[in-house]
Amino acid sequence: MTKKYKITIDRNLCIGAASCVALAMKTFELDSENKAIIIDEAGDEAETIKLAAESCPTKAIILENIETGEQEYP
């Protein structure tokens, strides 16, 4: 899979809801502090990663399009 996004997680916003993990388990997982971490930026399809970011109740996942440098979410 080609990498479309540079993914950043704002750990101050992350509450460990794990909706991102449920939707994109090849991209995200929870660490020992119950915060989301990135395990593979190209682990899931780009659409799946975007859905996972959109599912975050605190908007802690920031997606930047690698090609354009534009922030796509939030």
C-alpha positions in Angstrom: 0.0 0.0 0.0 1.2 3.4 -0.8 1.5 5.9 2.0 -0.8 8.9 1.5 -0.7 10.6 4.9 1.8 11.8 7.4 -0.1 10.9 10.6 0.4 12.8 13.9 -1.3 11.9 17.2 -1.8 14.7 19.8 -1.2 12.7 22.9 -2.7 15.4 25.1 -6.0 15.0 23.2 -6.0 11.2 23.0 -8.3 9.6 25.6 -7.8 6.0 24.5 -11.2 5.5 23.0 -9.5 3.1 20.6 -12.0 3.7 17.7 -8.9 4.3 15.5 -7.6 0.9 16.5 -10.9 -0.8 15.9 -11.1 0.7 12.3 -7.4 0.6 11.3 -5.7 -2.0 13.4 -2.7 -2.3 11.1 -2.0 1.5 11.5 -2.8 2.2 15.1 -2.6 0.5 18.5 -2.8 1.6 22.1 0.4 1.8 24.1 1.0 1.1 27.8 -0.5 4.5 28.7 -3.7 3.6 26.8 -2.9 6.3 24.2 -3.0 5.7 20.4 0.4 5.2 18.6 1.2 4.7 15.0 2.6 1.3 14.1 2.6 1.7 10.3 1.5 4.8 8.4 0.7 2.7 5.4 -0.8 -0.2 7.3 -4.3 0.3 6.1 -5.9 1.8 3.0 -5.9 5.7 3.0 -9.7 5.7 3.2 -9.6 3.5 6.2 -7.0 5.6 7.9 -9.2 8.7 7.2 -12.3 7.0 8.7 -10.3 6.0 11.7 -9.1 9.6 12.2 -12.7 10.9 11.8 -13.9 8.4 14.4 -11.7 9.9 17.1 -14.0 11.7 19.6 -11.3 14.3 20.5 -9.9 14.8 17.0 -6.4 13.8 18.2 -5.4 12.3 14.9 -4.0 14.8 12.4 -3.7 13.7 8.7 -1.4 15.6 6.4 -1.4 14.7 2.7 2.2 13.8 1.7 1.9 15.0 -1.9 0.3 18.4 -1.2 1.5 19.1 2.3 -2.1 20.1 3.1 -3.7 19.1 6.4 -6.7 17.0 5.4 -8.0 16.3 8.9 -9.3 17.7 11.1 
